């Protein structure tokens, strides 16, 4: 987690948004694997803000799927469903691009 924090800080410092979103998503995955689904969900939502704002569509799809998994682990099935639907809609838009 310390290496991810260092990478995130460096990416933020140089405004490398793709890396910021990627590091946040990886950090969320680490939280989840360590049994902290709440922090995982919170962190992946931070990544989603960046991915959505900067047009990282492929990354956003993965983040929605991860968020659905994290929410389901918390028994928050309403959020899981919303995230699943958002991921599915993002995937449809991404696939329809020329």
N, C-alpha and C positions, 0 to 999 in steps of 0.2 A: 504494500500500500504506500510505503514511503517513496518508492520509485515512481509510482503513478502520480503522487502529489508533486514531486519534483518536475516531472514531465508536464503536468498540468500548469504549474507555475511558469515554466519556461514558455509554453505555448501561449499562455495568457499575456505574458510580458511582450511577446512579439506579435500579438494579435493573430495567431495562426488558428483560426476558428475551427477548421476541420479537425485539427489535433485536439483542441479543447473538447469538442464534442466526443471524439473518439476516446480520449482519456477518461472523461466522465462516465461514458458507457462501460468502459473496462472497470472503473472503480465501483460502479454499481454491481457489476458481475462478481467482483471480489466480496463486496458486502453480502450479496446473496449467498454465495458459496460458504461464507462464514456464519450463516444463519441469521443475518440481519436484513430481512426482506423489506422492512420499513425504510431503512436508509438506502437500500438498493432502489426502491421505487422513487424516493425523493431525489436521488442522484441522477437516475435515468431521465427524470422529468426535466432536470437542468440541462441535460444533453439534448433533449428534444427541443427546448427553446432555441438553442443554437442551431440545430439542424434545420428546423423550420424557418428560422429567420434568414439563414444563409443558403437555403435551397439544396441541402444535402439529402435528397430524396431517398437514395438507397440506404443511407445510414438511418434515416428517420423510420423507415419500414422496420428495420431490425430493432430499433429502440422501442417502437410500439409493441412488438412481439415480446420483448424482454419485460416491458412494463406490465403487460397482461399476465405474464408468468409470475412476476413479483407480487402483483395485486392478488392473484389467485392464491398464492401461498399465505397471504394475510387474511384469506377468506373474504376479501373485498371483491365480490363477484361483479358488482355493478361497474367498478373501475376496470376490472379485467375485461369485461365485455366492451366497454367504451374504447379501451386501448386496442383490443382485437379488431374492432370495427374500423378504427382510425388507421391501423396498419393495413387492413385489407383495402380500404379506400385509397390509401397512399400507393399501395402496390398496383392497383388498377390504373391510377393516374400515371404512375411511372412506366408501366407497360404500354400505355397508349401513346406515349411520346414518340415523335418521329425519329 
